[in-house]
Amino acid sequence: MIGSAAAFAPATVANLGVGFDVLGLAVERLGDEARVRIERRGSGSATAEVERIEGDDGVGELPATGVNNTAAAAARAVLDDVGVRAHAAIELHKGMPIGSGLGSSAASAVAAAFATNRALGSPLRRAQLLNACIEGERLASGRHADNVAPALLGGLVLVRRTDPVDVIRLPLPAGLWLAVVRPRTQVLTREARAALPKETPMAHAIQQSADLASFVSACYSGDLDLLGRSMCDVLAEPTRIGLIDGAEETLSAMRSAGALGASISGSGPSLFALCRSKETARDAGEAAVGVCGGSYFLSRADVPGARPA
């Protein structure tokens, strides 16, 4: 055996309404943990396999082979990037259900990649792990980084490109909190992507671009009112909201409770609200579950990414 290590990667809220496939934010409380053991396997190519999966609901639906599991694919990609011909044996603990809209597959990929790198003695810097994490996530939802980038790096991340990888950490205004609502339903990423329109009207593209630019400006200036006004999704939310029972009424209730803005987390069904304070976030969460049922949790907006477990 070469080495072993364990790592935790947090859940994430992707898109943040205005930043479809571009923005992602790490959140507290939920996440996945991977324990990786690196073994020498002759002179063959690098391999990886999830030997055991435990944790939250739905783990029986997850593939355990290196071909189809995001954690195994990410671990194997790290071995390839380092140039080590070995085998990564993975134990995965799921801290959230699949189909939650909180980056479940991304958290698995990031935790496995981070743990694999540590087991090898950390030859790669954190940012250099991004490509391996994206390779893992590719199996679940295509080559996207709006979940894996914040899960790895923490905080709020803007994905400029995935090929080659180019991501930017954005500042967050002080005091921001989130209320994250988990309705009693499941929406799979592939179903949510299938619901998206094939074409976007020019007026919608212009509006989304302007709001994304003003959102980024608000992050740098700390203008919370502008931040809230900018969280307007005219691309994904109008088509996805119908997949989540009571979502429109729930988002409206969170805004009425004082949230700066509210939208669908990733592909859903989880919903979120950005708020000025922890107290307002609690009010928004209570208002939401009063409408849709389910549960909610609170998170600071600026939290760390992957870390040793």
Secondary structure, DSSP 8 states (H G I E B T S, - for coil): --EEEEEEEEEEEESTTT-TTTEEEEEEEEEEEEEEEEEE-TTS--EEEEEEEEESTTGGGS--STTT-HHHHHHHHHHHHHT--EEEEEEEEESS-TTSSS-HHHHHHHHHHHHHHHHTT--S-GGGGHHHHHHHHHHHHSS--TTHHHHHH-SEEEEEEETTEEEEEE---TT-EEEEEE-S----HHHHHHTS-SS--HHHHHHHHHHHHHHHHHHHHT-HHHHHHH---SSSHHHHGGGSTTHHHHHHHHHHTT-SEEEE-TTSS-EEEEESSHHHHHHHHHHHHHHH-SEEEEEESS----EE-
